[in-house]
Amino acid sequence: MPRRSAGPHLWWDKERESWTIIDGSKRVRTGRGAGEDSAAQKDLAGYIAGCHRPEVSPNPRLGEVLAAYQADHVEGLPSEGSILYDLTRLSLWWGDRRVSDITADNVKKYTDHRGGKSPVRRELCFLETALRHWSQNYHPIQIPTIKRPAKRSARQRWLTVPEAAKFLRHIRRQADSEHIARFFLIGWYTGSRATVILRLQWDQIDLKSGLLYRQRPGTVETSKRAPPVRLGRRLIGHLRRWHKMSPDSKHVVEYRGKSVDRIAKGWNKARAAAGLYDVHPHVLRHSRATHLLRQRVDPYEAAESLGMSISVFQKTYGHHHPDWQQSAAEAR
């Protein structure tokens, strides 16, 4: 019995260290290397949209389902980069499978394949969303039940000032690590999300008035609020120095003249060298929120600077304020 076609999908060419689109016997090199997973996923979606007609079937290939969701819904979103990374992880494992292959056993295998890490819950949520999108816009399908791993409690890890100095010191000891140092300092002083920092362009920063505009004009609003934030003198000093170093750069965080999708490789090397294995990029946001309260900044002002509602801010970080429940504790 002939083997069914896997359909267009991404394949990592170890010899050339780059992504290739495989479509039957046809191979299309993307020219995308390590750290360019999101761009490779966009290339795949463009290839499918341009020269590959999606299979109209009640049991389509999941690679086409994910590519259609990306092309129709994800492109242009502020969080496009991080979503594309998740879609790439899904496509690499599920891409040559069909809807009927989404079984409890295969979902468990995928979870184990991803090491049971917390992102797998988010990735499977995107898979489910892509299936609904296909069913509503392309061809009705029976969407299988996908049992996601249990949601973990929110992590409260934050960096002390000595820990932050140690981490930054180990970042700067690496070769070609300027982009990671910039990411760290912007995250430390503004508490902005990783996607905001990596997409940040120089025309979003007003060094004269000391304002950083997290969203570009015309950006689609999402539930992840990204209001402007006032810059402190220390960060303004860094930004002015960086701008003098590379006045023609488009993005604030660049690696060898190009924008950066992810910083996982350099970040992981730095945290291992510093012995801070539990520190991930989002810890910078936790750290900013924590230190704002520990320094008695007004909670409403702190929450606004981070783009959080006051209720979420107080619930998550309120206990870090030096006066938290002080009157209750001293009551007789």
C-alpha positions as CSV (number, residue, x, y, z in Angstrom):
1,M,0.0,0.0,0.0
2,P,1.6,3.4,-1.0
3,R,2.4,5.7,1.8
4,R,0.2,8.7,2.0
5,S,1.7,12.1,1.2
6,A,2.7,14.1,4.3
7,G,1.8,17.4,2.6
8,P,4.0,20.5,2.8
9,H,5.9,20.7,6.0
10,L,9.1,22.0,7.6
11,W,12.2,19.8,7.9
12,W,15.4,20.7,9.7
13,D,18.4,20.1,7.5
14,K,21.2,19.2,10.0
15,E,23.9,19.3,7.3
16,R,23.1,22.9,6.2
17,E,21.7,23.9,9.5
18,S,18.6,25.5,8.0
19,W,14.9,24.9,7.5
20,T,13.6,23.3,4.3
21,I,10.0,23.0,3.0
22,I,9.3,19.4,2.0
23,D,6.4,18.9,-0.4
24,G,6.4,15.3,-1.7
25,S,9.6,14.9,-3.8
26,K,10.0,18.7,-3.9
27,R,12.4,20.6,-1.6
28,V,12.4,24.3,-1.1
29,R,15.2,25.8,1.0
30,T,14.1,28.7,3.1
31,G,17.5,30.0,4.0
32,R,16.3,30.2,7.6
33,G,18.7,29.0,10.2
34,A,18.7,28.4,14.0
35,G,16.6,30.9,15.8
36,E,14.5,31.7,12.8
37,D,11.7,29.2,13.4
38,S,9.0,31.8,13.2
39,A,10.3,33.1,9.8
40,A,10.4,29.6,8.5
41,Q,6.8,29.0,9.6
42,K,5.8,32.1,7.7
43,D,7.6,30.8,4.6
44,L,5.7,27.6,4.9
45,A,2.4,29.4,5.1
46,G,3.3,31.5,2.2
47,Y,4.3,28.5,0.1
48,I,1.0,26.7,0.9
49,A,-1.0,29.8,0.1
50,G,0.9,30.5,-3.1
51,C,1.3,27.1,-4.8
52,H,-0.5,24.5,-2.8
53,R,-4.3,24.1,-2.7
54,P,-5.5,23.0,0.7
55,E,-7.1,19.6,0.7
56,V,-10.9,20.0,1.2
57,S,-11.6,17.0,3.4
58,P,-13.2,16.1,6.7
59,N,-9.9,14.7,7.7
60,P,-7.2,17.2,6.5
61,R,-3.5,17.2,7.2
62,L,-2.7,19.2,10.4
63,G,0.2,21.0,8.7
64,E,-2.4,22.6,6.4
65,V,-4.7,23.4,9.2
66,L,-2.0,25.2,11.2
67,A,-0.8,27.1,8.1
68,A,-4.3,28.3,7.3
69,Y,-4.8,29.5,10.9
70,Q,-1.5,31.3,10.7
71,A,-2.2,33.0,7.4
72,D,-5.8,34.0,8.2
73,H,-5.5,35.0,11.9
74,V,-2.0,35.3,13.3
75,E,-0.2,37.5,10.8
76,G,-0.1,41.1,12.0
77,L,-0.8,40.4,15.7
78,P,1.5,42.0,18.3
79,S,2.3,38.5,19.6
80,E,2.9,37.0,16.1
81,G,6.4,36.0,16.8
82,S,5.7,33.9,19.9
83,I,2.6,32.3,18.3
84,L,4.6,31.4,15.3
85,Y,7.1,29.7,17.5
86,D,4.4,27.6,19.1
87,L,2.9,26.7,15.6
88,T,6.3,25.6,14.4
89,R,6.7,23.2,17.4
90,L,3.2,21.8,16.6
91,S,3.9,21.6,12.9
92,L,7.1,19.7,13.3
93,W,5.4,16.9,15.2
94,W,1.8,17.0,14.0
95,G,2.3,18.4,10.5
96,D,2.2,15.1,8.5
97,R,-0.6,13.7,10.6
98,R,-4.3,14.1,10.1
99,V,-7.2,15.1,12.3
100,S,-8.0,11.5,12.9
101,D,-4.6,11.0,14.4
102,I,-5.4,13.3,17.3
103,T,-5.9,10.6,19.9
104,A,-5.4,10.6,23.6
105,D,-2.3,8.3,23.0
106,N,-0.8,10.7,20.5
107,V,-1.5,13.8,22.7
108,K,0.4,12.0,25.5
109,K,3.2,11.2,23.1
110,Y,3.4,14.8,22.1
111,T,3.4,16.0,25.7
112,D,6.3,13.5,26.5
113,H,8.1,14.6,23.3
114,R,8.0,18.2,24.6
115,G,9.3,17.1,27.9
116,G,6.0,17.8,29.7
117,K,7.0,21.5,29.8
118,S,4.3,24.1,30.6
119,P,4.3,25.5,27.0
120,V,2.7,22.3,25.7
121,R,-0.6,23.3,27.3
122,R,-0.5,26.6,25.3
123,E,0.6,24.8,22.1
124,L,-2.3,22.3,22.3
125,C,-4.7,25.2,22.9
126,F,-3.5,26.7,19.6
127,L,-4.0,23.3,17.9
128,E,-7.6,23.3,19.1
129,T,-8.1,26.8,18.0
130,A,-6.7,26.1,14.5
131,L,-9.1,23.1,14.2
132,R,-12.1,25.3,15.0
133,H,-10.9,27.9,12.5
134,W,-10.6,25.2,9.7
135,S,-14.0,23.8,10.5
136,Q,-15.7,27.3,10.4
137,N,-13.8,28.6,7.3
138,Y,-12.8,25.7,5.1
139,H,-14.6,22.4,5.7
140,P,-16.7,21.1,8.6
141,I,-14.7,18.6,10.7
142,Q,-15.3,16.7,13.9
143,I,-13.0,18.3,16.3
144,P,-11.5,15.7,18.7
145,T,-11.3,16.3,22.4
146,I,-7.7,17.3,23.4
147,K,-6.8,16.8,27.0
148,R,-4.3,19.4,27.9
149,P,-1.9,19.1,30.9
150,A,-3.2,20.6,34.1
151,K,-2.6,24.3,34.5
152,R,0.2,25.1,36.9
153,S,0.0,27.8,39.5
154,A,1.5,31.1,38.6
155,R,5.3,31.3,39.1
156,Q,6.4,34.1,41.4
157,R,10.1,34.0,40.8
158,W,11.7,37.4,40.8
159,L,15.3,38.6,40.8
160,T,17.0,40.5,43.6
161,V,19.3,43.4,42.6
162,P,22.5,41.3,43.3
163,E,21.0,38.4,41.2
164,A,20.2,40.7,38.3
165,A,23.7,42.2,38.4
166,K,25.2,38.7,38.4
167,F,23.0,37.6,35.5
168,L,23.9,40.6,33.4
169,R,27.6,40.2,34.2
170,H,27.4,36.6,32.8
171,I,25.5,37.8,29.7
172,R,28.2,40.3,28.9
173,R,31.0,37.7,29.2
174,Q,29.5,35.9,26.2
175,A,30.6,36.7,22.7
176,D,28.1,38.5,20.5
177,S,25.7,39.1,23.5
178,E,24.9,42.8,23.1
179,H,21.3,41.9,22.0
180,I,20.7,39.8,25.1
181,A,22.1,42.6,27.4
182,R,19.7,45.1,25.8
183,F,16.8,42.8,26.1
184,F,17.6,42.3,29.8
185,L,18.0,46.0,30.6
186,I,14.8,47.0,28.8
187,G,12.9,44.2,30.6
188,W,14.4,45.1,34.0
189,Y,13.6,48.8,33.8
190,T,10.2,48.7,32.1
191,G,8.7,45.2,32.8
192,S,7.7,44.9,29.2
193,R,6.8,41.5,27.7
194,A,9.4,39.7,25.6
195,T,7.5,40.1,22.4
196,V,7.3,43.9,22.9
197,I,11.0,44.2,23.5
198,L,12.0,42.0,20.6
199,R,9.7,44.0,18.2
200,L,10.7,47.4,19.6
201,Q,11.9,49.9,16.9
202,W,13.7,53.1,17.5
203,D,10.8,55.3,16.2
204,Q,8.8,54.0,19.2
205,I,11.1,55.7,21.7
206,D,11.1,59.4,22.4
207,L,14.4,60.1,24.1
208,K,13.6,63.8,24.6
209,S,10.4,63.3,26.5
210,G,11.5,59.9,28.0
211,L,8.6,57.8,26.6
212,L,8.5,54.3,25.2
213,Y,5.5,53.4,23.1
214,R,5.0,49.7,23.4
215,Q,2.6,49.5,20.4
216,R,3.2,50.8,16.9
217,P,0.4,52.9,15.4
218,G,-2.3,50.7,13.8
219,T,-1.4,47.6,15.9
220,V,-4.3,45.3,16.6
221,E,-5.4,45.6,20.3
222,T,-5.4,42.3,22.3
223,S,-6.1,41.4,25.9
224,K,-2.3,41.9,26.5
225,R,-2.3,45.6,27.2
226,A,0.8,47.5,26.1
227,P,0.4,51.2,27.1
228,P,3.3,53.7,26.8
229,V,5.7,53.7,29.7
230,R,7.9,56.5,31.1
231,L,11.6,55.8,31.0
232,G,13.9,56.3,33.9
233,R,17.3,58.2,33.7
234,R,19.4,55.0,33.8
235,L,17.6,53.3,30.8
236,I,17.5,56.6,28.8
237,G,21.3,56.7,29.3
238,H,21.7,53.2,27.9
239,L,19.3,53.9,25.0
240,R,21.2,57.0,24.0
241,R,24.5,55.1,24.0
242,W,23.0,52.3,22.0
243,H,21.6,54.7,19.4
244,K,25.0,56.3,19.0
245,M,26.6,52.9,18.5
246,S,24.1,52.0,15.6
247,P,22.3,55.1,14.4
248,D,21.0,53.3,11.3
249,S,19.5,50.3,13.1
250,K,15.7,49.8,12.8
251,H,15.2,47.6,15.9
252,V,16.6,48.3,19.3
253,V,17.4,44.6,19.9
254,E,19.3,43.3,16.9
255,Y,21.9,40.5,16.3
256,R,24.4,41.2,13.5
257,G,22.2,43.8,12.0
258,K,19.0,41.7,12.0
259,S,15.9,41.7,14.2
260,V,15.7,38.9,16.7
261,D,12.8,36.4,17.2
262,R,14.0,34.6,20.3
263,I,16.9,34.8,22.7
264,A,16.7,31.3,24.2
265,K,20.2,30.1,23.3
266,G,22.1,33.0,24.8
267,W,19.7,33.4,27.7
268,N,20.1,29.8,28.7
269,K,23.9,30.0,28.5
270,A,23.9,33.0,30.8
271,R,21.6,31.6,33.4
272,A,23.6,28.3,33.5
273,A,26.8,30.2,34.0
274,A,25.2,32.3,36.8
275,G,23.6,29.3,38.4
276,L,20.1,30.8,38.0
277,Y,18.5,27.9,36.2
278,D,14.9,28.9,37.1
279,V,15.1,32.4,35.6
280,H,13.3,32.7,32.3
281,P,12.7,36.0,30.4
282,H,9.3,36.7,31.9
283,V,11.0,36.8,35.3
284,L,12.0,40.4,34.3
285,R,8.4,41.4,34.3
286,H,7.8,39.8,37.7
287,S,10.9,41.5,39.0
288,R,9.9,44.9,37.9
289,A,6.4,44.6,39.5
290,T,7.9,43.3,42.7
291,H,10.5,46.1,43.1
292,L,8.0,48.8,42.3
293,L,6.0,47.7,45.3
294,R,9.0,47.1,47.5
295,Q,10.0,50.7,46.8
296,R,6.4,51.9,47.8
297,V,5.5,53.1,44.3
298,D,1.7,53.8,44.2
299,P,0.0,50.5,43.1
300,Y,-2.2,52.3,40.5
301,E,0.8,54.0,38.9
302,A,2.8,50.7,39.0
303,A,0.0,48.7,37.5
304,E,-0.5,51.3,34.7
305,S,3.2,51.3,33.9
306,L,3.2,47.5,33.4
307,G,-0.1,47.5,31.5
308,M,-2.0,45.5,34.2
309,S,-5.3,46.0,35.7
310,I,-5.1,47.1,39.4
311,S,-7.0,44.0,40.5
312,V,-4.6,41.5,38.8
313,F,-1.6,43.5,40.0
314,Q,-2.7,43.6,43.6
315,K,-3.7,39.9,43.6
316,T,-0.4,38.8,42.1
317,Y,2.1,41.2,43.7
318,G,0.4,43.1,46.5
319,H,2.1,41.0,49.2
320,H,5.4,42.5,48.3
321,H,4.5,46.0,49.6
322,P,6.3,46.6,52.9
323,D,3.0,47.8,54.5
324,W,0.9,44.9,53.2
325,Q,-1.6,43.7,55.9
326,Q,0.5,45.6,58.5
327,S,-2.6,47.1,60.3
328,A,-4.2,43.6,60.3
329,A,-1.1,42.0,61.7
330,E,-0.8,44.5,64.5
331,A,-4.4,44.5,65.5
332,R,-5.1,43.1,69.0
